[in-house]
Amino acid sequence: MKLVDLSHTIENGLVTFKGLPAPFICDYLSREDSKKNYEEGTSFQIGKIEMVSNTGTYIDCPFHRYENGKDLSEVGLERFVDLEGIVIRADFRESLAVTIDHFKDKVLYNKAVLVHTGWDEYWNTEKYYNDHPFITKEAAEYLKSEKVVLVGIDSHNIDDTRTKSRPAHTILLANEILIVEHLCNLGAIPDDGFMFTAAPPKFKGVGTFPVRAMAKIA
């Protein structure tokens, strides 16, 4: 079995979405300060993290879009772990819009559909935030009709952020289809024959949170 990490590293000062604050990561209790509490040669570090939930590679649950939608604590573990996966190749150099044509003639039912655009090569650069690949409204409707369980993308947003409309979020989350944004390394996994996992902590009242996304290849 091989595990492939599909998530970005979160570090102090990382900007994931322009306009949202970067995470602040520091010691709450440093190793040096902890030494006085223990016997000689023993020390511990306790970290402190301040961040918005939309940081790094993260998963969106219905509550992110809908007030009465399920939050992270209400979505069952089976929706996050060991999902049968399929990768859709949609090179951003050919088109920023990921359309129905990218998904047709694929077996998508009950799968985690991961869209590989290659945009992750611009991660943590100015280019990453603008004119990025996205899934069209019609494609989101098609994914809904195919009854997929999750849709992921290695781009800045599953929707076109040049407009104020968010049809992919609206359609998918209304149907409890989870969304993972800011994936990476999708070029390192096969088109199918793998299991996908992206499990967040069990927070109440939160609809989005970072995940350690991964593919398990037999």
Buried (B, 14 or more C-beta within 10 A) or exposed (E): EEEBBBBBEBEEEBBBBEEEEBBEBEEEBBEEBBBEEEEEEEBEEEEEEEBBBBBBBBBBBBBBBBEEBBBBBEBEEEBBEEBBBBBBEBEBEEEBBBBBEBBEEBEBEEBBBBBBBBBBEBBEEEEBBEEBBBBBBBBBBBBBEBEBBBBBBBBBBBBBBEEEEBBBBBBBBEBBBBBBBBBBBBEEBEEEEBBBBBBBEEBEEBBBBBBEBBBBBE
